[in-house]
Amino acid sequence: MIKYIGSKRALLGHVTGVVAGLLPQGGQVCDLFSGTARVGHALKKQGFQVWSNDHNAYAHILATAYVQADRERWVERAETVLGELRAVTPQAGWFTQAFCHDARYFHPDNGARIDAMRDRIEAMGLEPELKAVALVSLMEAADRVDSTAGVQMAYMKQWAPRALKPLELRMPDILPSVGGVCRATQGDAVEMAEQVEADLVYLDPPYNQHSYLGNYHCWESLVLWDRPETYGVANKRVDVRTRKSAFNSRPGIGPALRSVIERLRAPNLIVSFNDEGYLSRADLVEMLSSRGHVQVVEIAHPRYVGARIGIHNPKGVKVGQVGRLKNVEHLFVVTDRPVELPVAA
């Protein structure tokens, strides 16, 4: 899966372990801020019936492939599609100009491959789930040859060694259907919350000023293929300025999260929140207490790679050190009574 700040890769065992402990017989789990769909993918693999939701288009595509699409239905056709894409002649276009010349996220040779493959995907007229598998394969292939520190707010002054390697499509790890029909939706979490009926809801909202759309605007443009107007050194989509989330606002996050929590219809709730966030542990406990008994698991882990590299000016010169190299992730577990929380697998 793609590199992603806020990714639950390192915390996956903790999250899925708590879910399995609360729902030992399986059941329906809803993830309202699905991001890379890593949590939903892991829960589907364990046999849960998963509903993944996110408001960004690239996240919806990831969830469509990794949660909604079933391997037994699509893998053979997907292999045929990927084979056709691998044979496409590279042809530089909008993506190459925007992200290889105007900005240097990808080497122009790979930009030409991305342009040609993405145009071909659009021309194929694929069913939504099959198209999602193809787009995820292309997104992940591009991610493996990018020239960034993990986010698309900036790019390396010199080409990263991986950026000089040729882009290579691989089949995403699409899972077979085990626990029933899973689905992916694209919507605002506050608006979607009142539609949710599940045995457990998992919430992993944005927690500070860093916008996922701003950090991963290349993927949004790759998925939408709308060739948007861009701005700034990072060459972001112009709608990054207008598609704002209350969860990226200090005054907005509390009311927005409280609204989501109040609208949910589920007996169990897990909220993942970082100690760099706008809300404190006490804020979250107070907010969640109205729903039931609250227990908190603390998990320390390294900060994302960009933070560990340090602070640099626009010329690439290191000008400062970050304040800390580790974060603490809190899992707030809300149930109708105290439970023994399992140790991570």
N, C-alpha and C positions, 0 to 999 in steps of 0.2 A: 504494500500500500504506500501511498505518497507520504513524503516527509511532512510533518504537521505539528505546529505548536499546539499544546493542549491535547495531543494524541494520548489515548489511554493504553498505548502499547505496553509501557512498563507497569501499568497498574491493572492490566486486564485480568490477571488472576485474582486480585482483590475484588474487583467488581463482579466478575462472574461467580466467584465463590460465595459472595453474599447473596446474589440472586438465587443460586442453587440452594443455599441454606434456607432461604425464605420460601422457595417454591420447589420442594424436593420431588414433587410429582409432575413438574413442568407447569406450563400455563402460558398465558398471554402477557407479553412484556412490551411496553411502549417506550421508545427513546425519542424524546421530542427535539433534541439538539444533536442530531446524529453525526455531523462532521464527516469523518472518513468512513463511517459505518463500521468501524473496527469492533465496537461493542456489540452491535446488532449481528454482525457476522459470527462472532464467537458464540453468542446466545443461540443463534439459529443452528450452529454446529452441535450445540448441546441438546437440541431438540425442543427449544422453546418456539412458540409462535410469536414472531417479532413484527412490530410496526415501527419503522424508522421514519423520522420526519426532520427536515431542515429547510430553511428558507432560501439558501443559496442553490443555484442550479447545479453546480459541480458536485455538491454534497448529495443532492437528490439523485444524480446519475450514479454516484458511488453506491448509494443505498439500493438503487434499482438493480444494480448488478450483483451486489454482495448479499442483499437480504431478500429482495423480491424474486429475482430470477432463480429458477431451479436448474441444476446441472443436467438432469436427465432430459430436460426439454431442449436445452439450448447448446450444449457443448459441441456437438458434431457440426451444427450449422455455424457456430462461432469459429471453429477451426477453419472452415471453408472461407469465411469472411476475412479472417486474419491472414490466411494464405494469399488471398487476392490483394489485400492491402500491402503486404510485404513486396509484391511484384510491381507496385505503382512506381512510375518514374518521378523522382523528386522534381518539384516545381515551386520555386520561391514565389510567395505572394504576400498578402497582408500580414500574416503571422511573422514571417521572416523579417519583414521591414520593421514591424513594431517591436519585436522581442529579440532580434538578433543584430539589428543595425542601430535603430533609434535607442534601444536598450540592449544589454548584452546578457540576457538570461540563458540563451542557447546559442551554440555555434551555428552560423548560417547554413552549413551542410545539413545539420539536423532540422533547422527551421524549414528548409525546402522539403524535407521528408514529411514533416508535420503538416505543412500546407497541403501537399498532394494527398496524403492519407486522409486528412480531415475533409477535404473536398470530395474525395471518393466516398467516404461514409455518408455524407449528406446526399449524394447522388444515388445511393443504393436503395433508398426507400425501405429501410429495415423496420421491423416491428420494434416498439419501444424498448423491450427488455434486451433484444439482440443488439440494438443500437447502443444501449447502455454498456453492454459487455465490450463492444468494439471501442467505444469512447474511453472506457476505463483502461483498456489495454494501451491505448495511445497516450493517455494522461500519465500512466505509470511509466511507460517507456520514456516519455519526455522528462519525467521527474528523475529518472536514473542518469540522465545526461545533462542536467541543468548546471548552471554556474552561479549558485547562490549559497548562502549560509543556512538555508532552510525555509526562508520566507521570501516573498516577491516584493518586498519593500526596497530591496537593493540587490545588486549583483556584484560579483567579484571584479576587482580591478584587472586582474589577469585571469585567463581562462582556467577554471578548475580542471584538473586532469581528466575527470570523467566526462567533461563537456566535449572533449576531442574524440570520444568513442562514438561509433555509429549507433544511432537509435535502433533498438531491437524490440519488436512486439512479442509479448508473451501472453499466454492464456491466463486471465485472472483466476483466482481460486474460488470459482463458483461452486456453491454447495448444493447437494441434493436436498430435496424436500424430506424432512423428518417429522417435524412437530405440527405440520399443517400449513395452511396458506399464510405466507408472510407478505408484507407490503411496504412500499415506500411512498411517501407523500412529500409535497413541497408546499410549505405554508408557514406563516408566522406562529410561533409557539403559543402566544397568548390567545390567538384566535382558534388554534387547533385544540387547546387544552379542554375546552368544554365538550368536544366530540369524543374524548378518550374514555373508554371503558376497558380496563385491563386488570389483571391480577397484581401487576407491579408497574410503576412508572419510574424510569431512570431519567434524571435531569442533569445535564452537564452544560450549563449555559456559558456564554462569554462572561468573563468576570472583571474585565477592566477596559481601558480605552482602546485596546488593540482589536481592530475589526478583522474578522476572518475574510471578508470580501476584499479588504484592502491588502491583506497579506497574501492572498491567493487569487488575485485578479486575473492572472494568466490562465488559470484553469477555468474561471468563469467565462472568459472570452473564447477559450477553446471549445467549451461545451455549447455555449449559445451560438457561436460562429456568426456573430452579428457585426463584426468588424467595427467596434465602437470608436468614437473619438476618444483620445487619450490625453493625459496631461502630466506634467512634472518629469523629473529625472527618472522616476520609477515607471513612467509610462502607464499609469493606472487608467482604468476605465473612468470616464467622466461621472458615471452614476455612482462611483464610490463616494462622491461628495453628497449625494442625495439619498442613497439607500442606507439610511442610518438605523441602528438598532438601539432601543432603550437600554439594552443590556450592556452597551459600551459607554453608558453615561453614568456618572456618579449619582446624580439626583434621580435618574430614571430606572436604574436596575432594581432598587428595592420595590417600588410599586409594581413593576412589570413581573418580577418573580413572584411576588405575593399574589398577583392576579392569576398567574398560572397555577400556583399551588392550591388556591381556593377553588378553582374550576375543575380540578381533576376528580374523577370518580375511580378510585383505586384503593384497596386496603393497605397496600405497601408502597413505600416511596423511598427512593435512594437519590440523594443530591450530591453531586461531586463538585467541590468548590476549592479553589486554590487560595493559599494565604497571601497571594499578591492581589487578590480581588478587592473590589470596592466594599464588600460586605464582610464583617468579622464573623468569627465563629459564634459569638454571642448573638449577633443579628440573625444568623441562620437558625440557631436553636429556638430563639423567640418566635420566629416566623413559622417554624414547622411544628411547634408544640401544640398548636390548635388541632393538628391532625392526628396526634397520638403520641406514643412514647418515642423519644429521640435518643439514639445512641450514635456516638461519633468515633470513627476510625481515623487515625492520623497516619499518613504514609509520606515519608521523606523521600525525595528523588532529585536528581540533577536538573538544573534549568536547561532550557533548549540550547542547542549548539551555538546559535547566534549570540546569546548572552555570554556564553563561556569564552567566545573569541575575544570579546571586549568591545570598546567603543572607538569608532573610527570617524574621521572627518570625510567630506566628499571626495578627497584625493586618495583615500585609502590609508591615511596615516593614523596609527593608533594614538588616541588622545585621552583615553581614560579607562579605568577599570570599573566593571560592574560591582554593585554593592555586595552581592552574595551569589554563590554558585549552586545553592540548593533551594528547593521549595518544599512546602508541606501541603500535600493534598488531603482534604478532609472528605470522607464519605459520611454523610448524614443519613442514617438509616431510621426510617419512621415506620413503626408498626403499631398494632393495637395493644401490644403488651411487650415486655422485655423478652428478648430472644438471645440465645448464645450465638454470637457471630463467628462464622468459620474462619480458619486461617487460610490465606491465599494458597492456591494450588501451585 
